[in-house]
Amino acid sequence: MSKAKWIWLVLLVAAGGALYVWKYTACCSAPESDAMVDDSAVESRIATSLTKQEVDAFNEDADGWIGIETYQNWKDAVFPISEYDGIPPNYKRGMIKVFIDNKYIDGDSDSEVWRLTRIKDRAPNVYAFGNFTGRADGNDSNRDIAYILESADFSDSQLFVQSSRGDLLFYKKYNGSLPTVSSFRKGAKIFIDNTELEPAPEDGMIIKDSDRKFVVMYDRKTKTFKQYHQYTNADIDEMNNPETIECDEESGEGCG
C-alpha cells in the first residue's frame, strides 16, 4: 500500500471515531442534575400556569406560607372546585401549609384525612373573613380567614382561623357535627353570656349546624377565643314562660 493511501485510511478511521463520540455524547449523556437546574427557569415555567394574581402573591414570603412550586403541586387537591376561587392566593398559601404539615390529604387512615367540602352549594359557607383578633391595623386587605374542614367519613369537622400571612390563630374540633361558618362585624347585635342582645366588641364568627348556633369571638380580657350560645326566639320564650309541670302523684313533682 502506498504511503498516500495509508494516510487517507488513518484519517478516515479517526474521523469515524470522532463522529461516534459526538453522537453518543449528544444522545446518551446523563440528564442535568437538580443542582444544575436554574431555579428561576423552573419558577418561570410554573408561573405560566398561574394567574397574575397568584404570581403576584409570591412577591413576598412569610413563615406561614408555602412556596410557588408547592402551591402549584397542591392547589388543585386542596381547592378542587371553582367555589374556592374567591379565596385570595395568599390565604391559600397558608391553608395548603396546614394540609401539608398535618398530612390531611394523604393520611394513613380515613380518620386522618380532612378536606374542604366538595359540595358546590355548601362550599361558600365553609369559609369567612374578618378582623377576628381586633388588630388596630386590620382592614379588608389583611383580614383573617376562618374555614371548616370535614373528615373523610363526614362525621366530624375542624375550625381553623389564620391570618392573611398564614399564622394559625385558633383551632377547634367539633365531633359529630358538620357546621357552616359566617362572620359578623364589630357592633353587630349578639348574645354574650345572657339573653339580651348587645353590640359585639369585635368581629366574630357564627358557627351553625342543624341543632345549634353559637358565636366564636376573641376576648381581649382573657386573650383567648370564647364561644357564646345564640338563642332563638323560641329559646327565649321558653325561658321566660316555662311550661307548667303536671302533678305527678307518685313522685310528688309539680304538685303544690
Buried (B, 14 or more C-beta within 10 A) or exposed (E): EEEEEEEEEEEEEEEEEEEEEEEEEEEEEEEEEEEEEEEEEEBEEBBEEBEEEBBEBBEEEBEBBBEBBBBBEBBEEBBBEEBBEEBBBBBBBBBBBBBBEEEBBEBEEEEBBBBBBEEEEBBBBBBBBBBBBBEEEBEEEEBBBBBBBBBBEEEBBBBBBBBBBBBBBBEEEBEEBBBBBBBBEBEBEBBBEEEEEEEBBBBBBBBBBEEEBBBBBBBEEEEEBBEBEBBEEEBEEEEEEEEEEEEEEEEEEEEE
